[in-house]
């Protein structure tokens, strides 16, 4: 069977998942609709794409791995994944360009290996310019928080905010934001949109690296635009247990407390410990010829693709 893989290859395929989903900004700003579960599957698959990939591969979802990386329980999850990947085959990105509107289906196929808890999927080839070999106009979104969000709108606002992390704010027209989220009919009134989309996103993003406030800007009596302001890193609360990890980064790698906080907020603890070990090993081997703090921050920035 062309889709059969031995267990070694299956393990290799799933182990290639990174902690970020890297996409062209055109996809982040595209118009589409899907459930939160479908969005999590999509980001999970995108995270398997490697920076040097020149073509799409067959990407493998191991149900056990998916359970451990998300907040879903394993009972009946294989059947749900089967149902939702089928639905994703019918989902379409609408991408606005200067002189045309592109409508591109997301997945071209999904293959289920019976009795193995394995699903193999492929992206539509037309998405290559938006997911492969990205050099500019792209955003790397950490999966650490986004896979736990309950609202798909919170997930999308989180992605949009990440585009403007360096500036700390962005302004968007209310109707344009509704259009992108494909909810202009569902939340026709601004009050409903504010309650179920904006405030919900604000709650879910409160303890992430994209905690935000928003200001309503009127045109006459109507709220016309929203000005989103990303909270400075210093104002983002630290969860229980994160203080020790920050202290370890400061002590072992000579990072500033603010640099350490950014890493702890963005990167999974297991990946932080693994990277600390790799850096200390490089130091023991005499491979670090620069300041260890600058070297360490460069390693984290390149490995997990966040701004520093």
C-alpha positions as CSV (number, residue, x, y, z in Angstrom):
1,X,0.0,0.0,0.0
2,X,1.5,3.4,-1.0
3,X,0.4,5.1,2.2
4,X,1.6,2.4,4.6
5,X,4.6,3.3,6.7
6,X,6.5,1.2,9.3
7,X,6.4,2.3,12.9
8,X,9.9,3.8,12.7
9,X,8.9,6.1,9.8
10,X,5.6,7.0,11.6
11,X,7.6,8.0,14.7
12,X,10.0,10.1,12.6
13,X,7.2,11.9,10.8
14,X,5.4,12.9,14.0
15,X,8.6,13.9,15.8
16,X,9.3,16.6,13.2
17,X,6.5,18.8,14.6
18,X,7.9,22.2,15.8
19,X,6.5,24.5,18.5
20,X,5.5,27.1,16.0
21,X,3.2,27.3,13.0
22,X,4.8,29.5,10.3
23,X,2.4,31.0,7.7
24,X,2.4,33.8,5.1
25,X,0.5,36.8,6.4
26,X,-1.8,36.4,3.5
27,X,-3.2,33.2,5.1
28,X,-3.5,34.8,8.5
29,X,-5.5,37.6,6.9
30,X,-7.5,35.3,4.6
31,X,-11.3,35.0,4.8
32,X,-12.4,31.5,6.0
33,X,-14.4,29.8,8.6
34,X,-13.8,26.6,10.6
35,X,-14.3,25.3,14.1
36,X,-11.7,25.6,16.9
37,X,-11.0,21.9,16.6
38,X,-10.4,22.1,12.8
39,X,-8.1,25.1,13.4
40,X,-6.1,23.2,15.9
41,X,-5.7,20.3,13.5
42,X,-4.6,22.8,10.8
43,X,-2.0,24.5,12.9
44,X,-0.8,21.1,14.2
45,X,-0.1,20.0,10.6
46,X,1.4,23.3,9.6
47,X,3.9,23.0,12.5
48,X,5.3,19.9,10.8
49,X,6.5,21.9,7.8
50,X,10.3,22.4,8.1
51,X,12.0,25.7,7.1
52,X,14.0,24.0,4.4
53,X,11.1,22.0,2.8
54,X,10.9,22.7,-0.9
55,X,7.7,20.7,-1.4
56,X,4.8,19.5,0.6
57,X,5.1,16.1,2.2
58,X,2.6,13.6,3.5
59,X,2.1,14.8,7.1
60,X,1.3,12.2,9.8
61,X,-1.0,12.9,12.8
62,X,-0.5,10.4,15.6
63,X,-3.6,10.5,17.7
64,X,-1.7,9.8,20.9
65,X,0.6,12.7,20.2
66,X,-2.3,15.0,19.3
67,X,-4.0,14.1,22.6
68,X,-0.8,14.9,24.6
69,X,-0.3,18.3,22.8
70,X,-3.9,19.5,23.1
71,X,-6.6,19.6,25.7
72,X,-8.7,16.9,24.2
73,X,-9.3,13.5,25.7
74,X,-8.5,10.4,23.7
75,X,-11.9,8.7,23.9
76,X,-13.5,8.7,20.5
77,X,-10.9,11.2,19.3
78,X,-9.8,9.1,16.3
79,X,-13.3,9.2,15.0
80,X,-13.5,13.0,15.6
81,X,-10.2,13.6,13.8
82,X,-11.4,11.5,10.9
83,X,-14.6,13.6,10.7
84,X,-12.8,16.9,11.0
85,X,-10.0,16.2,8.5
86,X,-12.7,15.3,6.1
87,X,-14.4,18.6,6.8
88,X,-11.0,20.4,6.3
89,X,-10.8,19.0,2.7
90,X,-13.9,21.1,2.0
91,X,-12.6,24.3,3.6
92,X,-11.4,27.2,1.4
93,X,-9.0,30.1,2.0
94,X,-10.2,33.3,0.3
95,X,-7.0,35.4,-0.3
96,X,-7.4,39.0,-1.5
97,X,-4.7,40.3,-3.9
98,X,-4.4,43.6,-5.7
99,X,-6.1,42.4,-8.9
100,X,-7.7,39.0,-8.0
101,X,-9.4,36.9,-5.3
102,X,-7.9,33.4,-4.8
103,X,-10.1,30.6,-3.5
104,X,-7.9,27.7,-2.5
105,X,-8.9,24.5,-0.7
106,X,-6.8,23.6,2.3
107,X,-6.3,19.8,2.3
108,X,-6.2,17.7,-0.8
109,X,-6.5,14.3,0.9
110,X,-6.6,12.4,4.2
111,X,-5.7,8.8,4.7
112,X,-6.7,6.7,7.7
113,X,-4.5,3.8,8.8
114,X,-7.0,1.5,10.4
115,X,-6.2,0.2,13.8
116,X,-3.0,2.3,14.1
117,X,-4.3,5.7,15.3
118,X,-2.6,7.3,12.4
119,X,-4.0,9.9,9.9
120,X,-1.9,11.1,6.9
121,X,-2.8,14.3,5.1
122,X,-1.6,16.4,2.2
123,X,-1.9,20.2,1.6
124,X,-3.3,21.5,-1.7
125,X,-0.2,22.3,-3.9
126,X,-1.6,25.8,-4.6
127,X,-0.7,26.7,-0.9
128,X,3.0,26.3,-1.5
129,X,3.8,30.0,-1.8
130,X,2.0,30.6,1.5
131,X,3.6,27.8,3.6
132,X,7.0,26.9,2.1
133,X,10.3,28.7,1.9
134,X,9.0,31.8,3.5
135,X,11.5,34.7,3.6
136,X,9.3,37.7,4.2
137,X,5.8,38.7,5.1
138,X,5.2,35.7,7.4
139,X,4.4,35.1,11.0
140,X,5.6,32.3,13.3
141,X,2.8,31.6,15.8
142,X,3.8,29.7,19.0
143,X,1.5,26.7,19.6
144,X,2.0,26.8,23.4
145,X,-1.2,28.8,24.1
146,X,-3.2,28.6,20.9
147,X,-3.9,24.9,21.1
148,X,-5.7,25.4,24.4
149,X,-8.0,28.2,23.2
150,X,-11.7,27.4,23.1
151,X,-12.8,30.0,20.5
152,X,-11.5,29.9,16.9
153,X,-11.9,33.6,16.8
154,X,-9.5,33.9,19.7
155,X,-7.0,31.8,17.8
156,X,-7.3,34.0,14.7
157,X,-7.0,37.2,16.7
158,X,-3.9,35.8,18.4
159,X,-2.4,35.1,15.0
160,X,-3.3,38.6,13.8
161,X,-1.7,40.2,16.8
162,X,1.5,38.3,16.3
163,X,1.9,40.0,13.0
164,X,2.2,43.3,14.8
165,X,4.3,42.1,17.8
166,X,7.2,44.5,16.9
167,X,5.0,47.6,16.8
168,X,2.7,46.6,19.7
169,X,-0.6,47.8,18.1
170,X,-2.7,47.7,15.0
171,X,-5.9,49.3,13.8
172,X,-8.6,47.4,11.9
173,X,-12.1,48.4,10.7
174,X,-14.8,46.4,12.5
175,X,-16.5,45.3,9.2
176,X,-13.2,44.2,7.7
177,X,-12.4,42.1,10.8
178,X,-15.8,40.5,10.7
179,X,-15.3,39.8,7.0
180,X,-12.0,38.0,7.6
181,X,-13.5,35.9,10.4
182,X,-16.5,35.2,8.2
183,X,-18.9,36.2,10.9
184,X,-20.6,39.4,9.5
185,X,-24.0,37.6,9.5
186,X,-23.6,35.7,12.7
187,X,-22.6,38.8,14.7
188,X,-24.3,41.5,12.8
189,X,-24.7,43.8,15.8
190,X,-21.5,45.3,17.3
191,X,-22.6,44.4,20.9
192,X,-22.8,40.7,20.1
193,X,-19.4,40.9,18.2
194,X,-17.8,42.6,21.1
195,X,-19.2,40.1,23.7
196,X,-18.6,36.8,21.9
197,X,-15.5,37.6,19.9
198,X,-13.5,40.6,21.3
199,X,-14.0,40.1,25.0
200,X,-13.8,36.3,24.7
201,X,-10.4,36.7,22.9
202,X,-9.3,39.2,25.5
203,X,-10.0,36.7,28.3
204,X,-8.3,33.8,26.5
205,X,-5.2,35.8,25.6
206,X,-4.9,37.4,29.1
207,X,-2.0,35.3,30.2
208,X,-0.2,34.8,26.9
209,X,2.4,36.8,25.1
210,X,-0.4,38.5,23.2
211,X,-2.5,39.9,26.0
212,X,-4.2,43.0,24.6
213,X,-6.5,45.9,25.2
214,X,-8.7,47.5,22.5
215,X,-10.0,51.0,21.9
216,X,-13.2,51.7,20.0
217,X,-13.0,54.5,17.4
218,X,-16.3,56.0,16.2
219,X,-17.3,57.4,12.9
220,X,-20.3,59.5,13.9
221,X,-22.3,57.4,16.3
222,X,-21.1,54.1,14.9
223,X,-18.1,52.2,16.1
224,X,-16.1,52.0,13.0
225,X,-12.6,50.9,13.9
226,X,-10.7,49.0,16.7
227,X,-7.2,49.9,17.9
228,X,-5.6,46.9,19.4
229,X,-2.7,47.4,21.9
230,X,-0.5,44.5,22.9
231,X,0.4,44.6,26.5
232,X,4.1,45.2,27.2
233,X,5.9,42.0,28.3
234,X,6.5,43.5,31.8
235,X,2.8,43.6,32.4
236,X,2.0,40.0,31.5
237,X,1.5,38.0,34.7
238,X,3.7,35.0,35.4
239,X,2.1,31.7,36.2
240,X,3.0,29.6,39.3
241,X,6.3,27.8,38.7
242,X,7.6,30.0,35.9
243,X,9.7,32.1,38.3
244,X,12.1,29.2,38.9
245,X,12.5,28.7,35.1
246,X,13.2,32.4,34.6
247,X,15.8,32.4,37.4
248,X,17.5,29.4,35.8
249,X,17.7,31.1,32.4
250,X,19.2,34.2,34.1
251,X,21.7,32.2,36.2
252,X,22.7,29.6,33.7
253,X,22.7,31.5,30.4
254,X,23.2,35.1,31.7
255,X,20.0,36.4,30.1
256,X,18.2,39.5,31.3
257,X,15.1,38.9,33.4
258,X,13.0,40.3,30.5
259,X,14.6,38.0,28.0
260,X,14.1,35.1,30.2
261,X,10.4,36.0,30.7
262,X,9.9,36.2,27.0
263,X,11.3,32.7,26.5
264,X,9.2,31.3,29.4
265,X,6.0,32.8,28.1
266,X,6.6,31.7,24.5
267,X,8.4,28.3,24.7
268,X,7.3,25.0,26.3
269,X,9.2,24.1,29.6
270,X,10.5,20.8,28.2
271,X,11.9,22.6,25.1
272,X,13.5,25.3,27.4
273,X,15.3,22.7,29.5
274,X,16.4,20.8,26.4
275,X,17.8,24.0,24.8
276,X,19.6,25.0,28.0
277,X,21.3,21.6,28.0
278,X,22.3,22.0,24.4
279,X,23.8,25.5,25.0
280,X,25.7,24.3,28.1
281,X,27.0,21.4,26.1
282,X,28.2,23.7,23.4
283,X,29.9,25.9,26.1
284,X,31.7,22.9,27.5
285,X,32.9,21.9,24.1
286,X,34.3,25.4,23.6
287,X,32.0,26.2,20.7
288,X,30.7,29.5,22.1
289,X,33.2,32.3,21.4
290,X,30.8,35.2,22.0
291,X,28.9,36.3,25.1
292,X,26.9,33.4,26.3
293,X,23.8,35.6,26.9
294,X,23.8,36.9,23.3
295,X,24.5,33.4,22.0
296,X,21.7,31.8,24.0
297,X,19.2,34.4,22.9
298,X,20.1,33.9,19.3
299,X,19.6,30.1,19.7
300,X,16.2,30.5,21.2
301,X,15.2,33.1,18.7
302,X,16.3,31.0,15.7
303,X,15.0,27.7,17.1
304,X,11.5,28.9,18.1
305,X,11.2,31.9,15.7
306,X,10.2,34.7,17.9
307,X,11.3,38.4,18.0
308,X,13.8,39.4,20.6
